[in-house]
Amino acid sequence: MKSTEMKDNSKVKSLLLKGLLMPFLAIFTLLIIGFVGFILFEGISPLESLYLLVITFATIGYGDVVPVTDVGKVFTICIIISGFTVGLYSIGKITAFFAEGELSTLLKKRKMNKTLEKMNDHYIVCGYGKTGKHVLEGLLKKGLEVVIIENDSERNEKLKELYSYKYIHLVADATDDEVLIQAGIKKAKFLISVLSTDAENLFVTLSAKDINKDIKVITRVAETNSSEKFRKAGADFIVSPIEIATDRIISIASTSTDFYSFVEFAGAKEELKAYQFGLVVINEGSDIINKTYREANIPQRTNLVVIGYYSSMSELQVNPKADNIIQLGDKLLVFGDEMQIENLKKIAKHTTK
């Protein structure tokens, strides 16, 4: 980061020199011409020439020192007209340089990098397609810190229009390791890759895990036969739209019930919008380790519904029995509001009395 900052500083100096040199050179040249011209045409001293030049440019009128010769008067007229012209040119150039030029972009980049340095446990979203749009909206609604990476110019324009300054926006290629590092992947909590192709998402997954093995990676898979490759690459959560759609169709066809409709219903109903699914890990020191679900009394202590659990030895077990024993490292899938889930996380981390 320090080397990047040094490069940015040198670029700022270079741009300042390049952008401001011509306007200041034009003003300086005009002043020299006026200074020498008044001495030659009016036959006055250098001090009187400087005085005449200043009051001419200041447009405050003439007093004791005025152009006397016809040549001097014509020269003064030319100096006044040139002064207005060069002044307007210089103001326009300087204003455009600060407001619209490369310097403005570079200063914004420096400000963004400083913000990124302060971010921790944030979310990186790679890709702003249909899925990326919904993911970004959902994360921002929850008040989470988000960095989005998108390389498509049209999508980037939409991003600027819709969300303005509410997130960090990198116009770059997410498959580039340097871009991921710039996005703060070493300190990020989750990386969500929803790029156009499986190949891009797989590459991002590999890069993310190579840079930060502890980051949680959620990735979308278009081809179902690619899932195993993503698991080997280190993806923590693999989402396949085809599999989700297939499971939903089979659920409706075989049982006449639709779990996904319930989820949509819960999200649509105002009184249920606060509810969500949570995955809580049972850590060392929790008072519910080696207790049965009946003994743990999770619903009574937190008002949560325990839907299922992952153990180190098995996949998701739905609707755990009252006599099932909770073990260290189990991940409980629960449904409730944010406060209730946080209460269970406290219980899962340490002994409560």
N, C-alpha and C positions, 0 to 999 in steps of 0.2 A: 504493500500500500504506500510506503514511504517513497519508493522509486517512482510509482505512478504519480504521486503528488509532486515530486521534483520535476518530472516530465511536463506535467500540467503547468507548473510555475514558469518553466522555460518557454512553453508555448504562449503563455499569457504575455510575457515580455516581448517575444517575437511579434505577436499580433499587435501589441501596442505600438511598437516601432513601425511596423508595416502600415497600420491603419491611420496613425496620426502624423506620420512623417510628411506626407504631401500637403495636408492643410496648413500645418505650421510652417513648412518650407515656403508655401505660396505667400503667407502673411509676412514672413521675414523678408522675402525677396522684394515685396512691394514696399516695405518700410525702408529698406536700403536704397531702392530706386528713388523714393520720395526724398529721403535725407540728402543724398548726393545731388539730386536734381534741383532742390531749392538753393543749395550752395552755389551751383553752377549758374542757374538762370537768374537768381535774385541777387547774387553777390553778397550773401549774408554769412555771418559766422556759423560754425557748427552748432553752437548752443541755440542761436536764433532759428536755425533750420530745424533742429529737434523740437523746439517749442512750437513752431509753425506746423510741423507734421502732426504733433500730438493734438493740437486744437482743431486741426483739419479732420482727423480721424474721429475725434470726440464729438464733432458737429456742435460745438458750443459757440461758434461765431468767432470773428476776429476782433482784436483790440488794437494794441499798439504795433503788432507785427502783422502786416498784410502783404499779399503779392502786389508788386508795383509794376513790373514789366508786363507787356502783353503775352510774351512767351511764358512768364511765370503764372499768369492767370489761366492760360490754356492748360499748362502743366498741372495746375491745381485742380482744374475741372476733371482732367484725366485721372488724377490721383483719387479724387472723391468718388468718381464712377467705378474705378477699379477697386477702391476700398469696399464699396457696397457689394460689388460682384464677388470679390474674393471672400468677404465676410460671410455672405450667404452660402457660397460654395463650401467654406470650411465648417460652418454650423451644420449644414446638411450632411456632410461627410462624417463629422464627429458623432452626430446624433444617430445616423444609420449604423455606424460602426459599433456603438454601444448597445443599440436596441435590436438590431437585426443580424449583425455579422457573426463571424466565427467566435468572437470573444464572448458574446452572450451565451452561445451554446457551450463553450468551454467552462464558463463560470457556473452554468447550471449543472454541468457534469461534475465539477468540483464539489458543489453543494450536495449533489446526489451521493457522491462517494463518501462524504463526511457522514451523511445520514445512514448509509450502509454500514459504516464502521461501528455505529452505535447500536445497530439492530442485532437482536439475539433471539433464538427460538422462533424465527419468522418462517413464512411459507413461500416457497419458490414455485411459481406456475410456469411451465414451459408450453407455450402455444396458446393462441387466442382464437380458436375456432369456435364452433357451437358449444362444445363441451367446456372449453377453457373459459368462455364467457360466463356460463352458469356457475362454474367453480369460483371464478373471481368475484362474482356478485355475492355468492354465499359466504365467502371468507370475509369480504368487506362488511357485510351485514352483521357479522359476529364481532366486528371491531378488531380483527386480527391484522398483524403487519404482513404485507404481501409484496413480493417482488415478482413482476411478470416479465418474461422474456419472449419477444416476438420479432420475427425478421421480415414479415410481410408489410409493405408500405401502406396498403389500403387498410389493413387491420389496425396498424399503429395509429392511423388518423382517427379511426373510430374510437380507439382507446382514449385518445386525448380529448375527444368531444364528450365522451360519456362520463369519465371519471376524474378528469383534471388532475389534481395533486394528491388524491387519496391513497396512492400507492407508489412504489418505485417502479419505473418503466424502463427496461433496457431494450433498445432497438438493436438486436444482435442475434447471432445464431446460437441456440441453446446447446448444440452439439460441440461447441468449442469449450474446452476446459477452462480457458482464461475467463470466458464469459460467466461460467458457473462460479468461479472463484470471486469474480467481481460482484456477483449477486449475493455473496456471503454464504456460500454453501457450507463452509467450515463451521459456521455457527447456526445454521438453519435447523429447524425442527423437522419439516417435511419438504420433500420435493415432489411435485405433481407433474408428471409428463403426459401431456395430451397433444402431442404433435401429430402431423398428418399421417405418417407411416409407422409401421411396427419397427422398421429398421432404425429410424430416428429415435423412437422411444427407447429401444434397446440400447442404442449407443449412449443416450443420456443416462440411463440406469447404470450402465457399466462405469461411466465417467464419474457419476455422483458417488457411487460406492467406493470407487478407487480414491477419490479425494477425501471423503468423509464416511468411514464405514458405519458410523453410528446414526447417520441420517435415515429417516424412514422414507421410502420411495413408494409412491402410488403411481401406477402407470396403466394406461389404457391399451388393450390389445384388440386389434381388428380381426386377426386370424387366430382361431382357437388353438390350432396346432403350434402356435408360437409361445404358449403359456409356459411350457417347460424351459424354454430358452431364457425367459424372463426370470424364472425362479433361480436358475443357475447364475444369472447375472446379478442376483441379489435383491430383486424387487420384493418388497415386504407385502404389498397388496397389489393384486392384478385384477383389473376390471375389464370384463369382456361384455360389450353391449349385446353381442349375439347370444351368449350364454344366459344373460339376464332375461332377454326376450324369450328364449326357448323355455327357461324354467317357469316363466310367468304363464306362457301358453299351456304347458303341461299341467301346472297347478290348477288353472281354471278348468281345463278339460277333464282332469281326473277327479277333482274334489269339489268343483263348482265354487271354490273360494279363491280369493286373490289377495295374497299378503301385500303385494305392491300397491293395490288400491287402498289398503288400510294406511300404508305409509303416506300416500298422496293425500288421503282424507285427513290424516293427522297434521300434515303440513298446511292444509287449506283451512281447517277449522281454527278460528281465532284463539279459542280457549286451549287448543292443543299445540299451538305453534311453539310454546316454550319447551315442549318435550322433545327428547332426542335419544338416539342410541349411544351408549358409551361402552368402552372396553376398559376394564379396570384390572390391573395386575396386582396379585397378592404378593407383597414383599416381606422381607425378613422383619420380624418383630410384630406382625399383625396378630391380634388376639383371636382371629378366626381361623388361623392355620390349624389343621388336624381336627377341626370341628365339622360336624355334619351341617347341612344347610338348615336343618331344623334348629340346631343349637346356635348357629350363627345369627339367626333372627334378622337377616338383612332387610326384609320388607318392613318389619316393625321398627328397626333402628333408622332406616333411611327413606321409607316410603317408595322404594324402588321395586320394579318388577325384574326378577332375574330370568332372562329368556334362555340362557345357555352358558356354556363355558368351554374354553379351550384348555386342555392340559398338555403337559410336555410330551405325553405319550399318545395323544389322540387328536383328531380333528374336532370340529365343533360338536358338542353334545347338547342337544336342545332339551329344554324343560327338565333340568336336573331333579332327581328324586330327593326327598327330604333326608334320606339316609346316606346320600353321597357325601364323601368327605372332601373338604376344601384343602388343597395342598399348596405348599409354597410354589410360586411361579404360575399358578392357574390364572387364566384371564377370564373374568366374568363379563358376559355380554348382558347389559342391563338397559332398561328403558325408564326414563324419568326426566325431570328438569335438571338444569345445570347445577343448581345448589345441591340437589339430592345426590347427583353423581360425585360432586366434590366431597360430600360427607363420606361417601363410601371410599373414596380415594384416601381420605384421612384414616379411616378404619383399616384400610389395606396397607398403610405405611407404618403405623405404629399402634401400640396398645391403647385403647381408649377405656376410660373408667366411667 
